[in-house]
Each structure stands twice: as C-alpha cells, then as structure tokens.
Amino acid sequence: MILDEIDRHLLAELQSEGRITNVELASRVGLTAPPCLRRVRALEEAGIIRGYHAELDPASLGFTITVFAMVSLKSQAEEALRTFEEHMGTLPEVRECHMLNGEIDFMLKIVSHDLQSFQEFLTSKLTPAPNVASVKTSLVIRTAKSQPGVPIKAR
C-alpha cells in the first residue's frame, strides 16, 4: 500500500490519540467522515494499523519493577529459537521479547510487582526455560522516554 500525505497524517493522529472520534479525525486531516473512515479501514486491512490499546500506568496496578533481561541460548537453531519465543509468549510478565544479532540472543522487557517476585520469576520461570544458557538482568531505575509507535512525517 502506498501512503499519501493524508494517510500519514491519519496515522500520526491515531498514534498519538487512539480514542479520537472519526468525525474529529476527519476534521484534523481535512476530510469528511465517510472517506476518513474508509481510509482508516484500508490502513487496518493492510495491516499498517495493527490495533488499538490503552496505555496503563504499571505502578498504579502494582507493577513497580521493570527489568531488561539479556538472554543467551545454548543453541541458535531455528527450532530452539522458536521454542524459546513460544515459551516467552506464555509468560505474562514478559511484555516484550526481541531476538538480537550479536552476543545476546534475546532482550526481554519484564514487569513485576517487586524485587522478590521478580527474583522468583527469574529462578522459577526464566532461567529454567528451554535452551537458556545465561541471563543477565538490569533493573530500570528511571525512564526518561517511553514513546510507542514510530515517527511519522509527511513526505
């Protein structure tokens, strides 16, 4: 799908404010409501818009610890990688799982209620996971920037 300036403007608006009404969105991008809705649906059907979600405050829900874990595997065979990824998909504490190029095989973003519950997760679920050779962790002290999505600019 080739995106024009209006599509990019739609994406930028939706990315910054996913609950915007179609009427307001149309007004912001200079369209009437029906063609705006058609464009949004086309972007959804093309898979460019993958979904909508609410951004939650982890601490308000009792998740006071965020940890990045760097995981090295014993084997990098495709089946071993897939098995690890599938296992990470079953662990709700693992919020992100990225396969990397280099010394570390995977980078995980993990949330936990407190340090003790993280340590329990680490020793009972992560280090004994299939094919795990080593895990190095770093506790987040402060987040200076957390911006989901991608930078969208009109061409």
C-alpha positions in Angstrom: 0.0 0.0 0.0 1.4 3.4 -1.0 0.7 6.0 1.7 0.0 9.6 0.7 0.2 12.7 3.0 -3.3 12.2 4.3 -2.7 8.6 5.2 0.4 9.7 7.1 -1.5 12.4 8.9 -4.2 9.9 9.8 -1.6 7.5 11.2 0.1 10.3 13.2 -3.2 11.4 14.7 -4.3 7.9 15.6 -0.9 7.0 17.0 -1.0 10.0 19.4 -4.7 9.7 20.2 -6.2 6.3 19.5 -9.6 7.2 21.0 -10.3 10.1 18.7 -13.7 10.0 17.0 -13.8 9.6 13.3 -15.5 13.0 13.0 -12.7 14.7 14.9 -10.0 12.7 13.0 -11.6 13.7 9.7 -11.6 17.3 10.7 -7.9 17.2 11.7 -6.8 15.7 8.4 -9.1 17.8 6.1 -11.6 15.1 5.1 -15.3 14.4 5.7 -16.2 11.5 7.9 -17.0 8.8 5.3 -13.7 8.9 3.3 -11.8 9.2 6.5 -13.4 6.0 7.8 -12.7 4.3 4.5 -9.0 5.2 4.7 -8.7 4.1 8.3 -10.3 0.7 7.5 -8.0 0.3 4.5 -5.0 1.0 6.7 -6.3 -1.6 9.2 -6.9 -4.2 6.5 -3.4 -3.6 5.1 -2.0 -4.4 8.5 -0.4 -0.9 8.9 -2.7 -0.2 11.8 -2.3 -3.4 13.9 -4.6 -2.5 16.8 -5.6 0.0 19.5 -4.8 -0.1 23.2 -4.9 1.8 26.4 -1.6 2.9 27.9 -1.6 1.8 31.5 0.4 3.0 34.5 2.2 -0.1 35.8 2.8 1.3 39.3 -0.9 2.1 39.7 -1.6 -1.6 39.1 1.2 -2.8 41.5 3.9 -3.4 38.9 6.7 -1.4 40.5 9.7 -3.2 38.9 10.7 -3.2 35.2 13.7 -5.3 34.2 15.5 -5.8 31.0 16.9 -9.3 30.7 19.6 -10.3 28.1 19.3 -14.0 27.4 21.8 -16.2 25.7 20.7 -19.6 24.4 22.7 -22.8 24.2 21.6 -23.3 20.6 20.6 -20.9 17.9 19.0 -23.5 15.7 15.7 -22.3 14.3 13.6 -24.8 16.3 15.4 -23.8 19.6 14.7 -20.1 18.9 11.1 -20.8 18.1 10.6 -22.9 21.2 12.1 -20.1 23.4 9.9 -17.5 21.7 6.8 -19.6 22.2 7.6 -20.1 25.9 8.2 -16.4 26.4 4.7 -15.8 24.8 3.2 -17.8 27.7 4.7 -15.7 30.4 2.5 -12.6 31.1 5.4 -10.8 33.0 7.4 -10.8 29.7 6.0 -7.7 27.9 8.5 -7.6 25.1 10.8 -10.3 23.5 13.2 -9.3 20.8 15.7 -11.6 19.1 19.0 -9.7 18.6 22.1 -10.0 16.5 25.3 -10.3 18.4 26.4 -11.8 21.7 23.0 -11.8 23.3 20.2 -13.8 21.6 17.2 -12.1 23.2 16.3 -8.9 25.0 13.2 -9.2 27.3 11.2 -6.4 29.0 9.8 -7.9 32.2 7.4 -6.3 34.7 7.0 -7.5 38.3 5.3 -6.4 41.5 8.5 -6.1 43.5 12.1 -7.3 43.6 11.2 -10.6 45.5 8.5 -11.5 42.9 11.0 -10.7 40.1 13.6 -13.0 41.7 11.0 -15.8 42.0 10.1 -15.3 38.3 13.8 -15.3 37.3 14.6 -18.5 39.2 11.4 -20.4 38.5 10.4 -19.4 35.0 13.2 -17.7 33.1 16.5 -19.4 33.8 15.0 -22.9 33.7 13.3 -22.1 30.3 14.1 -24.3 27.4 17.6 -23.9 25.9 18.6 -20.9 28.2 22.4 -20.7 28.8 22.6 -17.5 30.7 20.6 -14.5 31.8 21.9 -11.0 32.6 19.4 -8.5 34.1 19.3 -4.8 34.5 16.7 -3.1 36.7 15.1 0.1 35.4 15.9 3.0 37.8 14.1 5.7 35.8 12.5 6.1 32.4 13.4 9.3 30.6 11.4 8.5 27.4 8.8 5.9 26.5 7.1 6.6 23.3 5.3 3.8 21.5 5.0 3.6 17.7 7.2 5.1 15.0 8.0 8.7 14.0 5.6 9.6 11.2 6.3 12.5 8.9 4.7 13.6 5.7 6.9 13.1 2.7 
